Amino acid sequence: MASHSDTLVVFFGATAGANGGKLGSDEREIILLVWQIVDLREKKVGKLHECFVKPDTLELTDQCKEETGLTVEDLIKAEPLDKVLLQFQQAVSSEVKCLGRNSYTLLVNSPLIIRQALHPEASKKNIVLPECFFSFVDIRKEFHKCCPNAGPVQKLSLASMLEYVGLPAVSGQMMWVRELRSMVQLTLSILAEPYNHIFSCFESVNYKFDSGTCSKTEPVDSETVIRARGLPWQSSDQDIARFFKGLNIAKGGVALCLNAQGRRNGEALVRFINSEHRDLALERHKHHMGSRYIEVYKATGEEFLKIAGGTSNEVAQFLSKENQVIIRMRGLPFTATPQEVLSFLGPETPVTDGAEGLLFVKYPDGRPTGDAFVLFSCEEYAQNALKKHKQILGKRYIELFRSTAAEVQQVLNRYMSTPLISTLPPSPIVPVPVLTTPPFLPAASSSRDCVRLRGLPYTAGIEDILEFMGEHTVDIKPHGVHMVLNQQGRPSGDAFIQMKSPDKAFLVAQKCHKKTMKDRYVEVFQCSTEEMSIVLMGGTLNRSGLSPPPCLSPPTAYAAFPTPPAILPEALYQPPLLAAPRPPQTTVHSHAHPLAYYPQPHLFMNMNMNYTAYYPSPPVSPSTVGYFAAPPGAVAAAAAVAAQPHHAAASAPSVLPQPGALVRMQGLPYNTGVKDILSFFQGYQYAPDEYSGMVQMSEQARSLIQPKEWLCL
């Protein structure tokens, strides 16, 4: 006996096209419904009912004619689907009442007639289906539960199941009569001894699609995801759910894809509750949404998470209000405030919770993008808002569209994952034989294993950051805390932290974002080592984001030397966690290669440049690696070393510092003195017997636009 029903309605249907295992795959309309009642208490069977259905298109395929034996003439006088369904409901309700029963459940041979034929057609024709069509049992699954040794569900047929229980196959009569009576006999058989089966595998069809959020850490089975292509650009998640009507989509399982400009590209990723529903969705390949056919392909859980997965606590809080209609606003003035947006929408379109129902989309550095999402409590308010499409706010017209929770996540993901800096173009710089990169330098990588802290109190130190990180401190790489200084050498409020893995960086960005440090909330964003390195080397903020540092040109005295391709250092110097001057380095003499000592990139600084720096040792960072000056003889010697055979080069020492090496300083302020330069190089070693004469600036040199001097280290 069923747990919530005492009557089964054995149900069968056929379409004007493919039937059997392909029923519903060709969008053909239903032309036949047949049913018969089985009383579970008394084990009795009611009268067999059959109704022809008149389709909108009176055309039958040859396969349909052969299988059903029906012709177009049989359907001309039939009723349309909505009236046949009404007849079904009235007839079943009356018969169940006569039996003294209270409820009934549909029993089918496969879910295709319900999920792939009846619900999609009713949705297209705007027919409201009776409640009984939202719950049913599949006799194959019930039989498999009753007789697990009979074989897998997918391979069970009515003939094989009848044979297993020792019943003869039903022969003669019309195809649909044979199908229905076979199901009835099988049902009565498993209800009786020795099986005494209880029907319990009830399947349901969702009444509506539930929007929601999806975390990037949530596991998504790739066997449940499809990609739909060719969607109308104005399609919403509800439109897509309607296209897949009859199949159960997971909560928040529709993710509309956007192009590079942030506009919908006609694709969507859809996540279903299980692989069975995904497989049925694939059968709707090239079915129609309006006049457009939609392509349906397999997709992966990773692809779905890239589109729909969210990381921001702010977004999660915004989307935590359920049963809300989401509208996207595009083209807002960058200076627009919440109050101005609320005034633009007007009193006839009240926003849910006022300013709390607004979510402004921003870049990682906090600059507005001109996009915002708005929540409305009902469809009426959303419709009123859409009427303001292309109306003026300030001096700009505003576009308004229906949106989805997944689109909110995707838009935020897209902007928040925008690279902190643009790609560096190749620049004509001269590579020099600098010290071989020490093993503790971090390799430049696109792996997002770093986090950027923005909005730190200016008094914050490394100890404060470690306390702010809390339990995540153990996941920081050794020497992995880098504080950024402003142009005056003071803390800028930013810092970079290198984590042990991208997963750890993601977890920190999710858990620590907008946590408080000394009465200030701190924003935490995930970034890559490459982004961190170039920012620390002098990247600056502008309207389009963070820009790479400018590259210096080599002096004209060496312009005759060939310029090899640009080589960007792979990493930056990793400072220790606590401030300390660099210990003296032992000078290594090499007589085999009399080359000058070329300072490493982290020793080069343009003092008059707008730069950022990392702290603590030393409290400056290079602003460029564009050019390291060296006498022409040294460049020639470097070329000679490069021209050596591989084995000779390998045997040569990798560190070739020479006493009296020079550092070129460009862009010195005109009033710079020796003490200023010594202070600038605090923490580095220089020749004590030569510093008194290292700067000899003539009046002619002071008149130069870019005075250049040499410092002997």
Summary of the structure (lengths in Angstrom):
residues: 713
radius of gyration: 36.7
end to end distance: 93.3
largest distance: 115.9
contacts: 2200
relative contact order: 0.07
helix: 31%
strand: 23%
